[in-house]
């Protein structure tokens, strides 16, 4: 395990807010099934306050811009759909923080997923994912 491993952080601070991992990707894994297994394993790491949150910034040729979608059905690209499934749903406690950070469309069911976001939205995602509760 690396010194900044989410598992080490959880072992060290089991009663804190769970870790947040921000994945920046083209979303086209060589092996989608393995990517799904790895993401599920990562999201199974948990503190007493909940499971690790996996947020994704997906850069794709085959999809328009989307910010924190709440349904896979609004995504047309197969890799975007995969990234939706591999991104965590925003916990209710984070919805107001998402709005404060500039993600006005965040609502119950929204995933921590931005597809083809602008540079400013990528920075907002990082800001949102690194704020303390």
C-alpha positions as CSV (number, residue, x, y, z in Angstrom):
1,X,0.0,0.0,0.0
2,X,1.2,3.5,-0.8
3,X,1.4,6.1,2.0
4,X,-1.7,7.9,0.6
5,X,-3.7,4.8,0.0
6,X,-7.4,5.2,0.9
7,X,-7.3,1.9,2.8
8,X,-4.5,3.2,5.0
9,X,-6.4,6.5,5.6
10,X,-9.4,4.5,6.7
11,X,-7.4,2.3,9.0
12,X,-5.7,5.4,10.5
13,X,-9.0,7.4,10.8
14,X,-11.9,4.9,10.9
15,X,-14.4,7.5,12.3
16,X,-13.8,10.2,9.8
17,X,-15.7,11.1,6.6
18,X,-14.8,8.5,4.0
19,X,-12.0,9.2,1.5
20,X,-12.9,10.7,-1.9
21,X,-11.0,9.6,-5.0
22,X,-11.2,11.7,-8.1
23,X,-10.7,9.7,-11.3
24,X,-9.8,11.6,-14.5
25,X,-10.2,9.4,-17.5
26,X,-11.1,8.9,-21.2
27,X,-13.3,6.2,-19.8
28,X,-12.3,3.6,-22.4
29,X,-10.8,0.8,-20.3
30,X,-9.1,-2.1,-22.1
31,X,-11.2,-4.4,-19.9
32,X,-14.5,-2.8,-18.7
33,X,-15.3,-5.8,-16.5
34,X,-11.9,-5.5,-14.7
35,X,-12.4,-1.7,-14.3
36,X,-15.8,-2.4,-12.7
37,X,-14.4,-4.9,-10.3
38,X,-11.6,-2.5,-9.3
39,X,-14.0,0.4,-8.8
40,X,-16.4,-1.7,-6.7
41,X,-13.4,-2.9,-4.6
42,X,-12.3,0.7,-4.1
43,X,-15.8,1.9,-3.2
44,X,-16.1,-1.0,-0.6
45,X,-13.5,0.8,1.5
46,X,-15.5,2.4,4.3
47,X,-15.2,4.5,7.5
48,X,-17.9,4.5,10.2
49,X,-19.4,7.4,8.2
50,X,-19.8,5.7,4.9
51,X,-18.1,4.1,1.9
52,X,-15.3,5.7,-0.2
53,X,-16.7,8.1,-2.8
54,X,-15.4,7.7,-6.3
55,X,-15.9,10.8,-8.5
56,X,-15.1,10.8,-12.2
57,X,-14.1,13.4,-14.8
58,X,-14.8,11.6,-18.1
59,X,-13.4,13.1,-21.3
60,X,-15.1,11.6,-24.4
61,X,-15.6,12.1,-28.1
62,X,-19.0,10.5,-28.2
63,X,-21.0,12.5,-25.6
64,X,-22.0,16.1,-24.9
65,X,-21.3,17.8,-21.6
66,X,-23.1,16.5,-18.5
67,X,-22.6,17.5,-14.9
68,X,-23.7,15.2,-12.0
69,X,-26.3,13.3,-13.9
70,X,-28.9,11.4,-11.9
71,X,-29.8,8.8,-14.4
72,X,-27.8,6.6,-16.8
73,X,-30.6,6.9,-19.3
74,X,-29.6,10.5,-20.2
75,X,-26.1,9.3,-21.3
76,X,-25.8,8.2,-24.9
77,X,-22.1,7.0,-24.9
78,X,-21.4,3.4,-23.8
79,X,-18.3,4.5,-21.9
80,X,-20.2,7.4,-20.3
81,X,-22.7,4.9,-19.1
82,X,-19.9,2.7,-17.7
83,X,-18.4,5.8,-15.9
84,X,-21.9,6.6,-14.5
85,X,-22.1,3.1,-13.0
86,X,-18.5,3.4,-11.6
87,X,-19.1,6.8,-10.0
88,X,-20.6,7.2,-6.5
89,X,-24.0,8.6,-5.8
90,X,-23.6,11.9,-3.9
91,X,-24.6,11.4,-0.3
92,X,-27.5,13.6,0.8
93,X,-25.0,15.4,3.2
94,X,-23.0,16.6,0.1
95,X,-25.9,17.9,-2.0
96,X,-25.9,21.4,-0.5
97,X,-22.1,21.6,-0.6
98,X,-22.3,20.6,-4.3
99,X,-24.6,23.6,-4.9
100,X,-22.3,25.9,-2.9
101,X,-19.4,24.7,-5.1
102,X,-21.3,25.7,-8.3
103,X,-23.0,22.4,-9.2
104,X,-26.5,23.9,-9.3
105,X,-28.1,20.8,-10.9
106,X,-27.0,18.4,-8.2
107,X,-30.0,16.5,-6.8
108,X,-30.9,13.3,-5.1
109,X,-29.5,10.5,-7.2
110,X,-26.8,12.6,-8.8
111,X,-23.5,10.8,-9.4
112,X,-20.1,12.4,-8.9
113,X,-19.6,12.4,-12.6
114,X,-18.7,15.1,-15.1
115,X,-18.6,14.3,-18.8
116,X,-16.7,16.6,-21.1
117,X,-16.7,19.4,-18.5
118,X,-14.9,22.7,-19.1
119,X,-11.6,23.3,-17.2
120,X,-13.4,25.4,-14.6
121,X,-15.8,22.5,-13.9
122,X,-12.9,20.1,-13.5
123,X,-11.4,22.6,-11.0
124,X,-14.8,22.8,-9.2
125,X,-14.9,19.0,-9.0
126,X,-11.4,18.9,-7.4
127,X,-12.4,21.7,-5.0
128,X,-15.7,19.9,-4.2
129,X,-13.9,16.6,-3.7
130,X,-11.2,18.0,-1.4
131,X,-13.3,20.2,1.0
132,X,-13.6,19.1,4.6
133,X,-17.1,18.3,5.8
